[in-house]
Amino acid sequence: MSVTLELAPDVLVPRQETELLGRSAIAILHDRAPGSTVIDMCCGSGNLALAIAAEVSSARVWAADMTDSTVALARSNAERLAVQDRVAVRQGDLFGALSEDGLAGAADVIVCNPPYISTARLEGESAHLLEAEPREAFDGGPYGISIHQRLIRDAVDFLKPDGWLLFEFGQGQDRQIAALIARTKTYDPVTFATDEDGVPRVALARKLRNADSATSSSAG
């Protein structure tokens, strides 16, 4: 996406397929008012956050990841691209990293490229991925969707009504993803962006306008 990044041996190397996620998010942002708030969860090297910041100059971006190495690299890349005034990088476990930033109900778009390979596959046919990159970048739990489950649930509190959650998932996981999103009853029916082979790889879910009040009513 025309952004040059520094990489590190213990951080996920960005893949070409993630451009589908980035371009989908940018298309949505171009249709929203200037000054959008964006969250890049599981940011890794900062590739999505920085590509979005470079393309949408009015956007304010928060990026977050868990490890010292990913956070340091994302911050370094933001400085190299001179967008550190618009891209803040935080460290923590998913949205817990943003607990001090006052972002509840503020995000126009949340993007995420979470780990989505099952633990069993990483110990078998996909073990080669761990030769040069960290396990936490790939391991999505027993079924490959453990982080997706948390992401879909917790993003609701950070999205504006009509805000968008976009995230990547593995081939063949689209039915599971659709079921997870439908189960929350806080998003419009999910749509999918497909790769050049027509395979669904990115979920696009818009938060319902009345999701917050509906959640409060059901909780009561």
C-alpha positions as CSV (number, residue, x, y, z in Angstrom):
1,M,0.0,0.0,0.0
2,S,2.9,2.3,-0.9
3,V,4.2,2.4,2.7
4,T,7.8,1.2,3.4
5,L,8.2,-0.5,6.8
6,E,11.0,-1.6,9.0
7,L,10.7,-5.2,10.1
8,A,12.0,-7.2,13.0
9,P,12.6,-11.0,13.4
10,D,10.1,-11.3,16.3
11,V,7.2,-9.5,14.7
12,L,4.8,-10.7,12.0
13,V,5.9,-9.9,8.4
14,P,2.9,-8.2,6.7
15,R,1.3,-10.3,4.0
16,Q,-0.1,-9.0,0.7
17,E,-3.6,-10.3,1.5
18,T,-3.9,-7.8,4.4
19,E,-4.0,-5.1,1.8
20,L,-7.6,-6.2,1.2
21,L,-8.4,-5.3,4.8
22,G,-6.5,-2.0,4.6
23,R,-8.2,-0.9,1.3
24,S,-11.6,-1.8,2.6
25,A,-11.1,0.3,5.7
26,I,-9.8,3.3,3.6
27,A,-12.9,3.1,1.3
28,I,-15.2,3.4,4.3
29,L,-13.2,6.2,5.8
30,H,-13.3,8.2,2.5
31,D,-17.1,8.1,2.8
32,R,-17.2,9.4,6.4
33,A,-16.6,12.9,7.6
34,P,-13.0,14.2,8.0
35,G,-11.4,13.6,11.4
36,S,-12.3,10.0,11.8
37,T,-11.1,8.0,14.8
38,V,-9.5,4.6,13.9
39,I,-8.3,1.8,16.0
40,D,-5.9,-0.9,14.7
41,M,-6.0,-3.8,17.1
42,C,-3.1,-6.4,17.0
43,C,-1.1,-3.9,15.0
44,G,2.2,-5.8,14.7
45,S,4.6,-3.6,12.8
46,G,1.9,-0.9,12.4
47,N,1.3,-1.7,8.7
48,L,-2.5,-1.1,8.8
49,A,-2.4,1.9,11.1
50,L,0.3,3.6,9.1
51,A,-1.2,2.8,5.7
52,I,-4.5,4.2,6.8
53,A,-2.8,7.3,8.3
54,A,-0.9,7.9,5.1
55,E,-4.0,7.6,2.9
56,V,-6.5,9.4,5.1
57,S,-4.6,12.5,6.3
58,S,-7.4,13.7,8.6
59,A,-7.7,10.4,10.5
60,R,-6.5,10.0,14.1
61,V,-5.3,6.4,14.6
62,W,-4.7,4.4,17.8
63,A,-2.7,1.1,17.4
64,A,-2.2,-1.6,20.0
65,D,-0.4,-4.9,20.5
66,M,0.8,-7.0,23.4
67,T,4.6,-7.4,23.1
68,D,7.4,-5.0,23.7
69,S,8.9,-5.8,20.3
70,T,5.7,-5.1,18.3
71,V,5.0,-1.9,20.1
72,A,8.6,-0.6,19.8
73,L,8.6,-1.4,16.0
74,A,5.2,0.2,15.3
75,R,6.3,3.3,17.1
76,S,9.6,3.4,15.2
77,N,7.8,3.0,11.9
78,A,5.4,5.8,12.8
79,E,8.4,8.1,13.5
80,R,10.1,7.0,10.2
81,L,7.0,7.9,8.3
82,A,6.6,11.2,10.3
83,V,3.0,10.4,11.4
84,Q,3.7,9.9,15.1
85,D,1.5,13.0,15.8
86,R,-1.5,11.1,14.3
87,V,-0.7,7.5,15.2
88,A,-0.5,6.6,18.9
89,V,0.8,3.1,19.8
90,R,-0.3,1.4,23.0
91,Q,0.6,-1.8,24.7
92,G,-1.8,-4.3,26.3
93,D,-4.2,-7.2,25.9
94,L,-6.6,-6.2,23.1
95,F,-8.8,-3.2,24.1
96,G,-7.3,-3.2,27.6
97,A,-4.4,-1.3,25.9
98,L,-6.7,1.7,25.3
99,S,-8.3,1.9,28.7
100,E,-6.7,5.3,29.5
101,D,-7.5,6.9,26.1
102,G,-11.2,7.8,26.5
103,L,-12.1,6.0,23.3
104,A,-15.3,4.3,24.5
105,G,-18.0,4.9,21.8
106,A,-15.5,7.0,19.7
107,A,-14.2,4.8,16.9
108,D,-15.5,5.2,13.4
109,V,-13.5,2.2,12.2
110,I,-11.8,-0.6,14.0
111,V,-9.4,-2.9,12.0
112,C,-7.7,-6.0,13.1
113,N,-5.5,-8.7,11.6
114,P,-5.7,-11.2,14.5
115,P,-4.0,-14.6,14.6
116,Y,-6.3,-17.2,13.0
117,I,-4.5,-20.5,12.6
118,S,-5.5,-23.2,15.0
119,T,-3.0,-24.5,17.6
120,A,-3.2,-28.0,16.1
121,R,-2.3,-26.7,12.6
122,L,0.6,-24.7,14.0
123,E,2.0,-27.9,15.5
124,G,1.5,-29.8,12.2
125,E,1.2,-28.6,8.6
126,S,1.8,-24.9,9.4
127,A,4.7,-25.4,11.8
128,H,7.1,-23.9,9.3
129,L,5.5,-20.4,10.0
130,L,7.1,-20.5,13.5
131,E,10.7,-20.9,12.1
132,A,11.1,-17.1,11.7
133,E,8.0,-15.5,13.2
134,P,6.4,-15.5,16.7
135,R,3.7,-18.0,17.7
136,E,1.5,-15.2,19.1
137,A,1.2,-13.8,15.6
138,F,-0.5,-16.9,14.3
139,D,-2.0,-19.0,17.1
140,G,-5.8,-18.4,17.2
141,G,-6.6,-21.1,19.7
142,P,-8.2,-24.5,19.3
143,Y,-10.4,-23.5,16.3
144,G,-8.4,-20.5,15.1
145,I,-11.1,-17.9,16.2
146,S,-10.3,-17.3,19.9
147,I,-9.2,-13.7,19.3
148,H,-12.1,-13.1,16.9
149,Q,-14.6,-14.0,19.6
150,R,-13.1,-11.4,22.0
151,L,-12.7,-8.8,19.3
152,I,-16.3,-9.0,18.0
153,R,-17.6,-8.8,21.6
154,D,-15.4,-6.0,22.9
155,A,-15.3,-3.8,19.9
156,V,-19.0,-2.9,20.5
157,D,-18.0,-0.7,23.4
158,F,-15.5,1.3,21.3
159,L,-17.5,1.8,18.1
160,K,-19.8,4.7,17.4
161,P,-23.3,3.8,16.3
162,D,-22.8,3.1,12.6
163,G,-19.1,2.5,13.2
164,W,-17.4,-0.3,11.4
165,L,-15.4,-3.4,12.6
166,L,-13.3,-4.9,9.8
167,F,-11.0,-7.9,10.3
168,E,-9.1,-10.6,8.5
169,F,-9.8,-14.3,9.0
170,G,-8.6,-17.6,7.6
171,Q,-9.9,-19.4,4.5
172,G,-13.0,-21.4,5.3
173,Q,-13.8,-19.5,8.5
174,D,-16.5,-17.2,7.1
175,R,-19.4,-19.2,8.4
176,Q,-18.1,-19.3,11.9
177,I,-17.4,-15.5,11.7
178,A,-20.9,-14.8,10.5
179,A,-22.4,-16.8,13.3
180,L,-20.2,-15.0,15.9
181,I,-21.3,-11.6,14.6
182,A,-25.0,-12.5,14.4
183,R,-24.9,-13.9,18.0
184,T,-24.0,-10.5,19.4
185,K,-27.2,-8.9,18.0
186,T,-25.3,-5.6,17.9
187,Y,-24.2,-5.5,14.3
188,D,-25.9,-5.3,10.9
189,P,-25.6,-8.6,8.9
190,V,-21.9,-9.1,8.1
191,T,-20.6,-8.7,4.6
192,F,-17.3,-10.1,3.2
193,A,-14.5,-8.7,1.0
194,T,-13.1,-11.5,-1.2
195,D,-9.6,-12.0,-2.6
196,E,-8.8,-12.3,-6.3
197,D,-9.9,-15.9,-6.2
198,G,-13.3,-15.0,-4.8
199,V,-12.5,-16.4,-1.3
200,P,-14.0,-14.4,1.7
201,R,-11.0,-13.1,3.7
202,V,-12.2,-9.9,5.4
203,A,-15.4,-9.3,7.5
204,L,-17.1,-5.9,7.5
205,A,-19.6,-5.4,10.3
206,R,-21.4,-2.2,11.1
207,K,-22.6,-1.5,14.6
208,L,-26.3,-1.0,14.8
209,R,-27.5,2.5,15.6
210,N,-29.4,1.4,18.7
211,A,-26.8,-1.2,19.8
212,D,-25.9,0.5,23.0
213,S,-29.5,1.0,24.2
214,A,-30.4,-2.6,23.1
215,T,-27.4,-4.0,25.1
216,S,-28.4,-1.9,28.2
217,S,-32.0,-3.1,28.0
218,S,-31.0,-6.7,27.7
219,A,-28.6,-6.4,30.5
220,G,-31.3,-4.9,32.7
